Amino acid sequence: MSPSKKKDVALACYAMVSSFFAMMHNPKFRGPNFEWENFADMMSEHCKVQIFIYVKRCDAEVESYAAECGREIAVGLVSKLG
């Protein structure tokens, strides 16, 4: 994957994960089973299945990288919670 496409994937993942992170701070948007410990797994899967909306010509490599980026971003954000 080209460096340019990696940057596009990472940027899209930052947008997806940060918007969910902000939204989940409002208890009204969290389900009864929501736990911050599961947030990274949730975001990894979300980025993997939604990346095709943001990046052209998605393939398995792009989806895998999006899942990796989503997890890494989510872990970083959750670690700041305290």
C-alpha positions in Angstrom: 0.0 0.0 0.0 1.3 3.4 -0.9 2.2 5.9 1.8 -0.5 8.2 0.5 -3.2 5.6 0.9 -1.9 4.7 4.4 -2.3 8.3 5.3 -5.9 8.4 3.9 -6.8 5.3 5.8 -5.3 6.6 9.1 -7.1 9.9 8.7 -10.5 8.2 8.0 -9.9 6.0 11.1 -9.1 9.0 13.3 -12.4 10.6 12.2 -14.4 7.4 12.8 -12.9 6.6 16.2 -12.8 10.1 17.6 -16.4 10.7 16.7 -17.5 7.5 18.5 -15.2 8.2 21.4 -16.9 11.6 21.9 -20.4 10.2 21.4 -19.8 7.4 24.0 -19.1 10.0 26.7 -22.9 10.7 26.7 -24.5 7.8 28.6 -27.7 8.2 26.6 -25.8 6.8 23.5 -24.3 3.8 25.3 -26.1 0.5 25.5 -26.4 -1.4 28.8 -23.6 -3.7 27.8 -21.1 -1.0 26.8 -17.7 -1.1 28.5 -14.7 1.0 27.7 -12.6 -2.2 27.7 -14.4 -3.3 24.6 -14.1 0.0 22.8 -10.9 -0.9 20.9 -12.4 -4.2 19.5 -15.5 -2.3 18.5 -13.6 0.4 16.7 -11.2 -2.0 15.0 -14.2 -3.9 13.5 -16.0 -0.6 12.7 -13.0 0.8 10.8 -12.5 -2.4 8.9 -16.1 -2.6 7.6 -16.6 1.1 7.0 -13.3 2.1 5.4 -14.7 1.5 1.9 -16.8 4.7 2.4 -13.8 6.8 2.8 -11.0 5.3 0.7 -11.3 4.2 -3.0 -10.3 0.8 -4.1 -10.4 -1.1 -0.8 -9.0 -4.5 -0.6 -8.1 -6.9 2.2 -4.9 -5.1 2.8 -6.7 -1.7 3.3 -9.3 -3.3 5.5 -6.6 -5.0 7.6 -4.7 -1.7 8.0 -7.9 0.1 8.9 -8.6 -2.4 11.6 -5.1 -2.0 13.0 -5.3 1.8 12.9 -8.8 1.8 14.5 -7.6 -0.4 17.4 -4.4 1.7 17.9 -6.3 5.0 18.0 -9.0 3.6 20.3 -6.5 2.2 22.7 -4.7 5.5 22.8 -7.9 7.5 23.5 -9.2 5.1 26.2 -5.8 5.1 27.9 -6.3 8.9 28.5 -9.5 8.3 30.5 -7.6 7.7 33.6 
